[in-house]
């Protein structure tokens, strides 16, 4: 999953209230950190800031500012693309929930 998709996923999960740029950077950083490699945090922060600014300029953009400095959300009302993305992410989340099976208790009874 690319950084752009991860940013949009974080924004979708944040909902109508939006989320700060710092929180988005932390989430994307954690999504891409492994035991053997980590992205450069400062480069990732700059990338997220530029992505949000670039995609919040027009009225029909995917991302919009919430009115609070540094907080963004998906523009669900003004963009058909954002609405479609929200539906796709919801479907993906539902599929992940369906795949999780409850674990059976296989321990022996003491009595």
RABELVEN-V20392 format. One record per residue. N is the residue number from 0. RES is the residue in one small letter. SS is DSSP state (2 for helix, 1 for strand, 0 for the rest). OMEGA is omega in whole degrees, -180 to 180 (999 if undefined). NEAR is the number of other ideal C-beta (glycine too) atoms within 12 Angstrom. Layout:
n & res & ss & omega & near
N & RES & SS & OMEGA & NEAR
N & RES & SS & OMEGA & NEAR
This chain:
n & res & ss & omega & near
0 & x & 0 & -178 & 14
1 & x & 0 & 178 & 13
2 & x & 2 & -179 & 27
3 & x & 2 & 180 & 22
4 & x & 2 & 179 & 20
5 & x & 2 & 177 & 27
6 & x & 2 & -180 & 42
7 & x & 2 & 178 & 38
8 & x & 2 & 178 & 27
9 & x & 2 & 179 & 35
10 & x & 2 & 179 & 42
11 & x & 2 & 180 & 34
12 & x & 2 & -180 & 25
13 & x & 2 & 177 & 26
14 & x & 2 & -173 & 18
15 & x & 2 & -178 & 18
16 & x & 2 & -179 & 16
17 & x & 0 & -177 & 29
18 & x & 1 & -178 & 32
19 & x & 1 & 178 & 25
20 & x & 2 & -180 & 34
21 & x & 2 & 180 & 21
22 & x & 2 & 178 & 25
23 & x & 2 & -180 & 37
24 & x & 2 & 180 & 33
25 & x & 2 & -180 & 22
26 & x & 2 & -179 & 26
27 & x & 2 & 177 & 35
28 & x & 2 & -179 & 27
29 & x & 2 & 178 & 17
30 & x & 2 & -175 & 23
31 & x & 2 & 179 & 25
32 & x & 0 & 175 & 16
33 & x & 0 & 179 & 10
34 & x & 0 & -174 & 5
35 & x & 0 & -179 & 6
36 & x & 0 & 177 & 9
37 & x & 0 & 174 & 16
38 & x & 0 & 177 & 22
39 & x & 0 & -174 & 14
40 & x & 2 & -178 & 18
41 & x & 2 & 177 & 13
42 & x & 2 & 179 & 17
43 & x & 2 & 178 & 28
44 & x & 2 & 179 & 25
45 & x & 2 & 180 & 17
46 & x & 2 & -179 & 26
47 & x & 2 & 179 & 38
48 & x & 2 & 179 & 25
49 & x & 2 & 179 & 20
50 & x & 2 & -178 & 30
51 & x & 2 & 178 & 39
52 & x & 2 & -179 & 19
53 & x & 2 & -175 & 17
54 & x & 0 & 177 & 28
55 & x & 0 & -175 & 30
56 & x & 0 & -174 & 16
57 & x & 0 & -179 & 15
58 & x & 0 & -178 & 12
59 & x & 0 & -178 & 18
60 & x & 0 & -180 & 27
61 & x & 0 & -172 & 33
62 & x & 1 & 176 & 40
63 & x & 1 & 176 & 28
64 & x & 1 & -179 & 23
65 & x & 0 & -175 & 23
66 & x & 0 & 173 & 11
67 & x & 0 & -178 & 14
68 & x & 0 & 175 & 11
69 & x & 0 & 179 & 21
70 & x & 1 & -178 & 24
71 & x & 1 & 176 & 40
72 & x & 1 & 175 & 37
73 & x & 1 & 179 & 40
74 & x & 0 & -175 & 31
75 & x & 0 & -176 & 28
76 & x & 0 & -174 & 16
77 & x & 0 & -174 & 18
78 & x & 0 & 176 & 23
79 & x & 2 & 178 & 16
80 & x & 2 & 179 & 20
81 & x & 2 & 178 & 27
82 & x & 2 & 178 & 19
83 & x & 2 & 177 & 17
84 & x & 2 & 180 & 27
85 & x & 2 & 178 & 28
86 & x & 2 & 180 & 17
87 & x & 2 & 180 & 19
88 & x & 2 & 178 & 28
89 & x & 2 & 177 & 19
90 & x & 2 & 179 & 15
91 & x & 2 & 179 & 20
92 & x & 2 & 178 & 17
93 & x & 2 & 178 & 13
94 & x & 2 & 179 & 12
95 & x & 2 & 180 & 12
96 & x & 2 & 179 & 12
97 & x & 2 & -178 & 10
98 & x & 2 & -179 & 10
99 & x & 0 & 179 & 10
100 & x & 0 & 177 & 7
101 & x & 0 & -179 & 7
102 & x & 0 & 178 & 7
103 & x & 0 & 176 & 6
104 & x & 0 & -177 & 7
105 & x & 0 & -180 & 6
106 & x & 0 & -180 & 7
107 & x & 0 & 178 & 6
108 & x & 0 & 179 & 6
109 & x & 0 & -177 & 4
110 & x & 0 & 999 & 3
